[in-house]
């Protein structure tokens, strides 16, 4: 069962807590975060909460939209994206893995776009996530 961490909304997580929570996988979080800032140096980052039920999440955004969300769980984290129609088409036309394309294809579609989440616990997924970030930033 997936267990969220950082549920106490009175205590904002920091990098030290992330390092303890993820151990070696903390490097994956940092690699993804750093990649976004390499591609968009003016982006901003923030911890935010949607209430007690959800705990803390982390997002990186530009002036008008969220680029990527990080959702902390016990022993892994998820990244989340919201893609409009153009970005979704670009993702399907790209060389993303079949697994990632299936996640996007089955994701619910909302007024603001198609929202999907990807579990991150292994380095093998990082290249696809970087491609997703590049697609998001180009649209």
Buried (B, 14 or more C-beta within 10 A) or exposed (E): EEEBBBBEBEEEBEEEBBBEBBEEBBEBBBBBBEBBBEBBEEBEBEBEBEEEEBBBBBBBBBEEEBBBBBBBBEEBBBBBBBBBEEBBEBBEEBEBBEEBBEBBEEBEEEEEBBBBEBBBBEEEBBEBBBBBBBBBBEB
